[in-house]
Amino acid sequence: MGSHILDALNVRVEGSGDKILVLAHGFGTDQSAWQRILPYFTRNYRVILYDLVCAGSVNPDYFDFRRYTTLDAYVDDLLYILDALHVERCAYVGHSVSAMIGILASIRRPELFFKLILIGASPRFLNDRDYHGGFEQGEIEKVFSAMEANYAAWVSGFAPLAVGADVPAAVREFSRTLFNMRPDITLFVSRTVFNSDMRGVLGLVKVPCCIIQTAKDVSVPSSVATYLKEHLGGRSTVQWLETEGHLPHLSAPALLARKLQTALSQ
C-alpha cells in the first residue's frame, strides 16, 4: 500500500484545535461509527479518522491475507498515518480491536501518545485457566462456522447482540457496515482477533490509559476492564458507562462523548 495509505484508508482530518485526537474504529464498523461523537471534539481538537484495512469502506484489494495475520500490521498502518501527517503527540481513542492496536503502538512509540482511551477493550477473548475472557474455543468455532455457512443470517443475529441496547438505529448502522465487509475478510479478521493474546505485553504500556466499559457487553465481560487496569504498566483508570452493549458510540453517543471529554481533561 505504501504511500497510497492515506487515500486507501480514507484518512481525514476534521476540526481546528491545537491538540490532536485520533478516533480508531473497531471490527465490523468503519470511521462513520464516530459521526455522532465527532461534533463534540472538532472545536478543541484536530481529529484524525481513518478506516482499518478490513473495513467495508476500503477497497478489498488492499487487504493482504499474508500481511494482516497479526495486529502488528495494523499498528504499522496507524504509525505510518501519524508519521505521514507529522503528528508528534496525540490522544488516541480506540474501540475494541483498535484499543489493542493503540496499546501495541504506544509500546513501540510511547512518545507519540499522551493518553490512550480504550473502549470495550479486551487483551484476550478466550477463557484461560485463571482468566475470564468470555468465550470458550468451541463457542468461537461455532461463530466462525455460522459466518461461513450464511453470512447474512450471522450478521442479522450478531448485530443486535453486539449493540446490546434497544436502539434500532444503532443495530441498522452496525448491520450496514458489517454487510459492507467481504465475508472472507470478516472471517479472517475474526480469527486473527479471537486468536490473539495481548496479556503478556500489557505491562510494557507506559502511557496513561482510561478504560471505558459499559455495564453489560456481550463481547467483553466487565471483569476484563478490571484485569486491564491491574495489568497495564502505566497509570490507568476505569470509567463505567451506564448503558449496555459493545458499541456505545452508536447506541449512546452523548453519554460516551461526555466520558471521553472527562477522560481527556484528566
C-alpha positions in Angstrom: 0.0 0.0 0.0 3.0 2.3 0.8 2.5 6.0 0.1 -1.1 5.4 -1.0 -2.1 4.6 2.5 -3.7 7.9 3.3 -6.0 7.5 0.3 -6.5 3.8 0.6 -7.6 4.0 4.3 -9.7 7.2 3.7 -7.7 9.2 6.2 -9.3 12.6 7.0 -8.6 15.4 9.5 -11.5 17.4 10.9 -11.6 20.3 13.3 -9.2 23.1 14.2 -7.9 22.7 17.7 -4.3 22.8 18.9 -4.3 19.2 20.2 -4.6 16.1 18.1 -7.2 13.3 18.7 -7.2 10.0 16.8 -10.5 8.1 16.6 -9.9 4.5 15.6 -13.0 2.2 15.0 -13.4 -1.4 15.9 -14.1 -4.6 14.0 -17.2 -4.6 11.8 -17.5 -0.8 11.6 -15.7 2.0 9.7 -14.9 5.6 10.6 -18.6 6.5 10.2 -19.2 4.9 13.6 -17.8 8.2 15.1 -20.1 10.6 13.3 -22.2 11.3 16.4 -19.1 11.7 18.6 -17.2 14.0 16.2 -19.1 17.3 16.8 -18.1 17.2 20.5 -14.4 17.4 19.7 -13.8 19.4 16.5 -13.7 22.7 18.2 -10.9 21.8 20.6 -9.0 19.2 18.6 -7.8 18.3 15.2 -9.4 14.9 14.9 -7.8 12.2 12.7 -10.2 9.5 11.4 -9.3 6.5 9.2 -10.6 3.1 8.2 -9.0 -0.1 9.2 -7.9 -2.0 6.1 -10.5 -4.7 6.8 -13.4 -2.2 6.7 -16.0 -2.5 4.0 -15.3 1.1 3.0 -11.8 0.2 1.9 -11.0 -1.5 -1.5 -10.7 -5.2 -0.5 -7.7 -5.5 -2.9 -5.7 -3.7 -0.2 -6.3 -6.5 2.3 -3.2 -8.7 2.1 -4.0 -12.0 3.8 -0.3 -12.7 4.3 0.4 -9.4 5.9 -2.6 -9.0 8.3 -2.2 -12.2 10.2 -1.4 -10.4 13.4 -2.3 -7.0 14.8 1.3 -5.7 14.2 0.5 -4.9 10.6 -2.5 -2.7 11.7 0.0 -1.0 14.1 2.3 -0.3 11.2 -0.6 1.3 9.3 -1.5 3.5 12.3 2.1 4.7 12.8 2.5 5.3 9.1 -0.6 7.5 9.1 0.6 9.5 12.1 4.1 10.0 10.6 2.7 11.0 7.2 0.5 13.7 9.0 3.6 14.8 11.0 1.9 14.1 14.3 4.3 14.5 17.2 1.8 13.8 20.1 -1.8 12.8 20.2 -4.6 11.4 22.3 -5.8 8.1 21.0 -9.4 6.6 21.3 -9.6 3.0 20.2 -12.7 0.9 20.1 -12.5 -2.9 20.6 -9.6 -4.3 18.4 -8.3 -0.7 17.8 -7.9 -0.4 21.6 -5.3 -3.2 21.3 -3.8 -1.7 18.2 -3.3 1.5 20.2 -1.7 -0.4 23.1 0.8 -2.0 20.8 1.5 1.3 19.0 2.2 3.0 22.4 4.6 0.3 23.4 6.5 0.9 20.1 6.4 4.7 20.2 5.4 5.9 23.7 6.4 9.5 23.0 3.6 9.7 20.3 0.7 9.3 22.8 -0.2 11.4 25.8 -3.3 9.4 26.6 -5.0 6.1 25.4 -8.7 5.7 25.8 -9.8 2.1 25.4 -13.4 1.4 24.7 -14.7 -2.2 25.0 -11.1 -3.4 25.1 -10.0 -7.0 25.6 -6.5 -8.4 25.6 -7.9 -11.9 25.1 -11.4 -13.0 24.3 -10.9 -16.7 25.1 -11.1 -18.0 28.7 -8.0 -19.4 30.2 -7.2 -21.2 33.5 -7.3 -18.1 35.7 -8.7 -15.6 33.2 -12.3 -15.0 32.1 -12.3 -13.6 28.5 -15.9 -14.5 27.9 -15.7 -17.3 25.3 -14.7 -20.9 25.1 -12.9 -22.1 22.0 -15.8 -24.3 21.0 -18.2 -21.3 21.1 -15.9 -19.3 18.8 -15.6 -22.1 16.3 -19.4 -22.2 16.1 -19.4 -18.5 15.4 -16.9 -19.0 12.6 -19.0 -21.8 11.1 -22.1 -19.7 11.2 -20.3 -16.9 9.4 -19.1 -19.3 6.7 -22.5 -21.0 6.3 -24.7 -17.9 5.9 -23.1 -14.5 6.4 -26.3 -12.6 6.1 -28.0 -14.7 8.7 -25.0 -14.4 11.0 -25.0 -10.5 10.7 -28.7 -10.4 11.4 -28.2 -12.3 14.6 -24.9 -10.8 15.7 -25.7 -7.1 15.2 -28.4 -6.8 17.8 -26.4 -8.9 20.3 -23.4 -6.7 19.9 -25.3 -3.4 20.1 -26.9 -4.7 23.3 -29.1 -1.7 23.9 -32.6 -1.3 22.4 -31.5 1.2 19.8 -32.8 0.0 16.4 -30.9 2.8 14.5 -27.6 1.5 16.0 -28.4 -2.0 15.0 -29.2 -0.9 11.5 -25.9 1.1 11.3 -23.8 -1.8 12.6 -25.5 -4.2 10.3 -24.8 -1.9 7.3 -21.1 -1.7 8.0 -20.9 -5.5 8.6 -22.7 -6.2 5.3 -20.2 -3.8 3.6 -17.3 -6.1 4.6 -16.4 -9.0 2.3 -17.3 -12.2 4.2 -14.0 -13.9 3.7 -12.2 -10.8 5.1 -14.6 -10.7 8.1 -13.9 -14.3 8.9 -10.2 -13.9 8.5 -10.1 -10.8 10.8 -12.3 -12.5 13.3 -9.9 -15.4 13.6 -7.0 -13.1 14.0 -8.7 -11.1 16.8 -10.1 -14.1 18.6 -6.7 -16.0 18.5 -4.7 -13.0 19.7 -3.5 -12.8 23.3 -2.1 -9.5 24.4 -1.9 -10.2 28.1 1.8 -10.6 28.1 2.6 -7.1 26.8 0.2 -5.0 29.0 2.9 -4.3 31.5 5.0 -2.6 28.8 2.5 0.2 28.3 3.8 3.4 29.9 1.2 5.8 28.5 -1.7 6.8 30.9 -4.8 4.8 29.9 -8.6 5.3 30.5 -10.6 2.1 30.1 -14.3 2.8 29.2 -16.6 -0.2 29.8 -20.3 -0.5 29.5 -22.4 -2.1 32.3 -23.0 -5.2 30.1 -21.2 -6.1 27.0 -21.8 -9.5 25.3 -18.2 -9.4 23.8 -16.3 -8.2 26.9 -17.1 -9.2 30.5 -16.7 -6.3 33.0 -14.0 -8.3 34.8 -11.8 -7.7 31.7 -11.8 -4.0 32.3 -10.6 -4.6 35.9 -8.0 -7.0 34.6 -6.7 -4.4 32.2 -6.5 -1.8 35.0 -4.5 -4.2 37.2 -2.1 -5.2 34.4 -1.4 -2.1 32.3 2.1 -0.7 33.1 1.1 2.9 33.1 -1.4 4.8 35.2 -4.8 3.6 34.3 -8.4 4.3 35.3 -11.8 2.6 34.5 -14.8 4.7 33.6 -18.1 2.7 33.8 -20.7 3.7 31.2 -24.3 3.4 32.4 -25.5 1.7 29.3 -25.3 -1.7 27.7 -23.6 -3.1 24.6 -20.3 -3.2 22.8 -20.9 -0.1 20.6 -21.7 2.8 22.8 -20.6 5.3 20.2 -23.5 4.1 18.1 -26.1 3.4 20.9 -25.3 6.1 23.4 -23.1 8.7 21.7 -23.9 11.7 24.0 -23.2 9.7 27.1 -19.9 8.3 25.7 -18.8 11.8 24.4 -19.1 13.2 28.0 -17.0 10.3 29.3 -14.4 10.9 26.6 -14.3 14.7 27.5 -13.8 13.8 31.1 -11.1 11.3 30.3 -9.2 13.7 28.0 -9.3 16.5 30.6 -7.7 14.4 33.4 
